[in-house]
Amino acid sequence: MRTVLVTGPGGAGRTTVAAATALAAARRGARTLLLSADREDFADRLPGDQDVPGLDVVRIDSAAHFRGELLALQDRATTALELLGAGRLDDEELTELPGAEQLALLRAVREAAAGGHDLVVVDMPPVHQSIAALALPGQLRRYLRRLLPPERQAARSLRPVLAQLAGVPMPAQWLYETAARWDAELAAAEAVFRDPATTVRLVAEPGAAGVAALRTARLGLALHEITPDAVIANRVLPTGSADRFLAALSGHQQCALKELAEEFEGVPLYEVAHLGRDPRGPDGLDDLDGLDEPVAGSGPWSEDAGACAPAPAWRVEDRLADDGVLVWHLPLPGADRDRLGLVRRGDELLLTAGPFRRIAPLPSALRRCTVSGAGLTDGVLRIRFTPDPDLWPRTS
């Protein structure tokens, strides 16, 4: 199964591109699912499954997901809440909180992976929120392991005795069971995002703001070892207009397209012509298909449009024999030396790149080393590690 995640700056046409991709795939005979969190004009903008055979369309309802999860948690914690004298919350008084959309997205993606479709196209939130969503499963699993270590469950048979000795109530079994369920669901969502068959497709209008947004997005994706499989320049104006105003706008777009081609060298770049209107429904989306020849590849609406090389892997180079160090290579295209931050914390590296942050576990060999330096060259961060003599295996 293929999964295509479509994102880009707000207002760039993410929903339209995602819908066109899903529609084209279904008409080629692929069993296709389109997931969207778009709350405005959902029925008019997207094709419905009653219109196109082989296409299922699902709107992610984050409000309903939030209410369902909170009420289920309340039911499982009834005893503990009653001991605290807490009043129950009713369905009609619940309003979703910030972060509910990302959690609903994770659930939808996880369930879609088991749905039996050939292709799942996800209309993601704006790019910064999408990058946060891609990182969220790993972050939440880390928090759960720190707050409720799984090994603590081994002592559940001793909890009544420990509670009497300590004089305080021990964590209830339902809490560990809930944490284990959440961890399993997050792991399933993380597996979908990490699957080589899952790709990210960037959409933007060609212009200074669009180029800047995608440049930043590329860095955020690289921080999580993801390379976009395609860049789609949406609403491209025709060149050679006799109207001076349109000619000037087109000229600016052509400059932006050149920047995108240079910035994303090696990633397929597609141009989608401006229709002069907002395409809605299957008929409007069909008007997009074939209007403009792609720069490379088989067309912007193909699920295989981004047949580019996988993301450069983070790798450890062994230079012990020559320099006495191990070097961790982290490709971060577009990174700025002045906006990079590195902090070693135990067996983890806290890495900041521009507005993004990731807490990455160190490879096993580097955990027995100390950081001895770092440098950024040609878009690759190289961190040098020197073996700790107290931890490194000794040779006789």
Buried (B, 14 or more C-beta within 10 A) or exposed (E): BBBBBBBBBEEBBBBBBBBBBBBBBBBBEBBBBBBBBBEEEBEEBBBBBEBBEBBBBBBBBBBEBBBBBBBEEBEBBEEBBEEEEEEEEEEEEBEBEEEBBBBBBBBBBBBBBEEEBBBBBBBBBBBBBBBBBBBBBBBBBBEBEEEBEEEEBEEEEEBEEEEEEEEEEBBBEBBBEBBBEBBEBBEBBBEBBBEEEBBBBBBBBBBEBBBBBBBBBBBBBBBBBBBBBBBBBBBBBEEEBEEEEBBEBBEEBBBBBEBBBEBBEEBBBBBBBBEEEEBBBBEBBBEBBEEBEBBBBEBBBBBBBBEBEEBBEBEBEEEEEEEEBBBBBBBBBBBEEEEBEBEBEEEBBEBBBBEBBBBBEBBEBBBBBEBBEBEBEEBBBBBBBBBEEEEEEEEE
